[in-house]
Structures are given as C-alpha cells and as structure tokens.
C-alpha cells in the first residue's frame, strides 16, 4: 500500500518510530507516548480479531471521551473492523435502535452506562455473549477491558485494509428525525487529516484539547488529525463543560488548539472573573463550528484570546469540512463561513429547479470532494435523495457574495413561511442574540391560523440580568429597526438554559422546540 494512503492505524506504527518520546494521548490520570499507544492498540486489535470479528464487522461503542475510545478507533482502523460510536447521553431505546440498525456484532460499554445497556442486551441477539466488553469496573457477563487486552501480542495485526473500505458508521444527531447511519471510509478521513493539517497550519508540536464528544464527527476529524501528524492530544471527558476547568487545563497543558461550538464559547465568555486569571497565551488557533456564530461573539472571542488565529468551519457528518473562514478574513467577512476548503470542489448553490442561483441569492448548498461519505447505511433512497449529479447537500441554504464568500442562511427544514413570505430563523436570531441581555436564543415558526406560521423567538436571558431589563417588549424594540415587519417575532418566550433542546454538540433542535410550541393561536 502506498505511503500516501496509510490509514490512521497504520500511521500510528510509523509515528511510534518517528516520535518515540512524544506524548500521544493524555487525560487527567494517564499519559501514553506514541510507542505505548501503539503497543496497547496492537493488543486490543489482536483481542478483537480473537473474538472472531472480521473486516467489515461492526462493533458498537458506548463510552465517554477517554483514552479507551481513542484506542478502539485506532484498533478498528488496523483491523478493518467498523466502529459504531454511540452518544453516551442517549436513552436505552435509542442505543438499541442504533446497535440493531448497525448490525453490531460486539459491544464495548463503560460501567457507568450499564444501566442503559443491560435492559436491552437480551434483545440484541446478533451479539454473542462473549463479545460484550466493559471499561472501568468489572461486571458479570462482560470482559474487563484492561485485563482482557493485557498479555495479548504487541505485534502488528495481520489484516488487509484498503483505503476505500468502511471504517466508521456514525449516526447523525437527528436534527430532522431518526438518526441516519453515515458510512465513512478510511480514505475520506485520510483526506481530511492531510487537507486540514495544511489548511489550518497544524504541526507535530501542537497540543490539541479534545472537548467535543468522540461519538461526533467533529472529534473524529480533529482529534485524529493530530495523532496522524504526530502531535499530542489531551482528552477531556466531555460529560459536562465548566469554563473555569477548561481554562485551567489550557494553562496547565499549554494547549495550542481547541475546537468548540458557540455554546462553549458563550460559557467561557460569561465565566466568572476568577476564571480569567488562567494563562491563555499558549492558544495559537481556535475553531468555531457545528452551529452559526454571531458577529458579536466572534469579536468577544478575539478580545478574550488576544493574538489567536480564529477559524470558522462549515461542514457535516456526510461531507466533512466544506468551507473555512480563515483568520485574515474574520473582520472583513463577519457572519461568513468562508470559501471552499482545500480539496473541495467549487460549492454550488442550487435553486428549486436545480439550477445555480446568481450571486447574492439564496440557494441550497451542494458540495463534492475527497472527504465525502460513501452512503447512508441500509438506506439507498435517502442516499439518492441527498445527491444531485454527484453533489451532496445537507439541506442548508446559503448565499455567495461577489468575492466568493458564503453565508449560511439556515437549514431548509427550519425555514418559516408566514403570510406567504419566507423567513430564515438565523437572520432573526442574529438580531435577537445581539441584545446585551440575551445569553442565547432560537427562532421557530409556530402554527397560526391567520398567517400559516408566526415567527416566535425563544430567549435564554443572560445570567444575573435584572428581569426588568429583558422583556418581550424590549426584544421586539430591538428588532423593530433591523428587520422587515414580516420577519419580526410575533411572540417572545423566555426559558432556562436547561429547557432549550440541543444535540450532543450544542446545536439547537429547532424541530423539537417547534413541537413543544405547536398550540395554534387564533
């Protein structure tokens, strides 16, 4: 196999020789160099093959962020087994659906999540009794992970893995319904690692902090970009996000890069004054992704992390990174998602007739490139529906300016139709969210017998703000001079942060929020 096509598991063998003293993986308790990680991963790979698993077989994994889940990604890459990462926040029924739909033939679970798995285990009949593995405390009927891999051979496993073979079967967060199984190949991830190492300017001296859940594509992309190039990764458990803890780790571990979502940045920017005492000077680059970033937040991030290079990326589980807004364009192109990522073909914006729309007009965003997924697992109809002449769409609406920069308008499914007019929630959210007393907000269309749908703003007040300063009347006043009449909210609802439905990566679930507010008004 040509060196250019070394997959993540194969490059680990190379990096174990190239970087013998570099700490590859670290968490709050442990630190392993590249040679140590390679030996552990080889032992795990031999144990997986010893269970009778073959290339192409699926192994479900229900773990929080940990060194063990990273080892499972690496071991499956070496053996050709397909890993099925499952969100650890899901309930039993959702876990059962994914494991069953994915045709999982083995299961790895942390002992904390046994109450989720034990009730559904008898129904997952495809998984033999000797293929259940537990990380953490021993449990009856499960192979204990650490003891199980101990004593296995440390030699490289003998498995032929081709670049075009599937490696990850990852389920979407389900913003528009049942999660879909996205089949991603080794070569699509190799493309991402190499392209983004160049596009973002990463090198082997970087220290990445992983915060996003490793059951999500963002982390499988950026965590492993750094292990691919021989850099270091600090793994945060990701069960909760405490701004002061994150800032303390950045200072202690001299983190140089971190990928966060707007919700995380919001929490950091609103952290108590004592949290700001931590040294942030090691940070060279920051990425904001997974949800639109409002203009004011970007300016605040640049002020909080002086001298940092801020990137914003747009992409999807299926397409990888599609566009990047680079640091030199942050001020001139506020609100934009940048232009095409290195290696991505020109993005196309298509109208309902599937013809390209003119500059400045809104169209559905289609992309094509080497990071693209293969298919939706066992769903050829959805696979066909998401493509047009080989170009993929995640259902996002965007416009392009005269300089070639794109701006996401909204998801096609989130669009509100009120009185025959089209309203994109993100445009209204930009205005509402700019109010100094608003911590976060979402805008949805609620059924209305007169208008079809009425524009409704759901607002989370900033902590500690006097309630008299943030009223429905005040929010409407903020919108009056900045939005056309049909775009202005007809209703403002205040909720707590816990009441806002979100995906594990912090995206607001507009669909779920809309369902909660479906009481028609006359």
Secondary structure, DSSP 8 states (H G I E B T S, - for coil): --GGG--HHHHHHHHHHHTTTSEEEE-SS-EEEHHHHHHHHHHHHHHHHHTT--TT-EEEEE--SSHHHHHHHHHHHHH--EEEE--TT--HHHHHHHHHHTTEEEEEEEGGGHHHHHHHHTT-TTS-GGGEEEESS--TTSEEHHHHHTTS--S-------TTSEEEEEE---TTSS--EEEEEHHHHHHHHHHHHHHHT--TT-EEEE-S-TTSHHHHHHHHHHHHHT-EEEE---S---HHHHHHHHHHHT--EEEE-HHHHHHHHTS-GGGGGS--TT--EEEE-SS---HHHHHHHHHHSTT-EEEEEEEETTTEEEEEE-GGGTTTTTT--BEE-TTB---EEE-TTS-B--TTS-EEEEB-BTT---EETT-HHHHHHTEETTEE--SEEEEE-TTS-EEEEEEGGG-EEETTEEE-HHHHHHHHHTSTTEEEEEEEEEEETTTEEEEEEEEEE-TT--GGGS-HHHHHHHHHTTS-GGGS-SEEEEE-GGGS-B-TTS-B-HHHHHHHT---B-
